[in-house]
């Protein structure tokens, strides 16, 4: 038996843990890099979606303004105000 009374098991066990520590650090670093990349991709997708939504809303706003103007012209014609403009 060794001094620790375990037959060297603890020494062997802790040696194995110490040997695994660099791969743990590498794994942790790789995990952090993956998370960082995912966050960057999420931000890119979110900003792209916001730009797309803004473009859609802008187009809708323009079309609503045109529609409102067309409705007003129709009302004007029904009330006879449009006849002078047409003639």
N, C-alpha and C positions, 0 to 999 in steps of 0.2 A: 504494500500500500504506500501511497504517497503521503506527504505531510498533511494534505487536506482530508485524508481518510476516505477518499472516494475512489481510490485506484486510478487516479488520473482523469476520471470522467469530467470533473469540473474544469480542469485545465484544458482538456480536449474540447469540451462544450464551449467554453468562453473563447478558445482559439477559433472555433468555427464561426462564432458570432462576430468576432473581430474581422475574420476573413470576409464575412458577408457585408460588413459595414460599407466598404466602397461601392458595392453593387446597390446597396440601399440608397446611398447618396445619389448615385447615378440614376436610379429609378425615381427617386424623389425629384431630381432635377428634370428628368424627362417628363414626369407628370406635371410639374409646374410649367414647362414649355408647352405641353399639350393644352393646358388650361389657358395659358396666355394666348395661344393661337386661336382657341375657341372663342375667347372673349373678343379678340380682334375681328374674327369672322362674324360674330354676332353683331358687333357694332356696324360693320360694313353692310350687313344684310338689313339691319334696322334703319340705317340712314338711307339706303336704297329704297326701302319700302316707304319711308317718310317722303322722299322725293317723288316717288310714283304717286302716292296719295295726294300730294300737293298739286301735281300736274293734273290729276283727274278732277280735283276740286276746282282748279283754275278753269279747266275746260267746261265743267258744269256751270260755273259762275258766268262765263261768257255766253254759253247757250241759254241760260236763264234770262240774261239781259236781252238777248235777241228775241226770245220768246215773249218776254214782257212787252218789248217794243211792238212786236207783231200783234199782241192782244190789244194794246192801246190803239194801234192803227185800225184794227177791226172795229173797236168801239167808236172811234171817231167817224168811220164810214157809216156805221149804223145810225149815228146821231146827225148825219148830214154834213159834218165838218170836213169830211174828206172829198166832197164833191167839188168844192172850189179849187182844191189842190189838183184834182184829176183833170179838170177842164182847162 
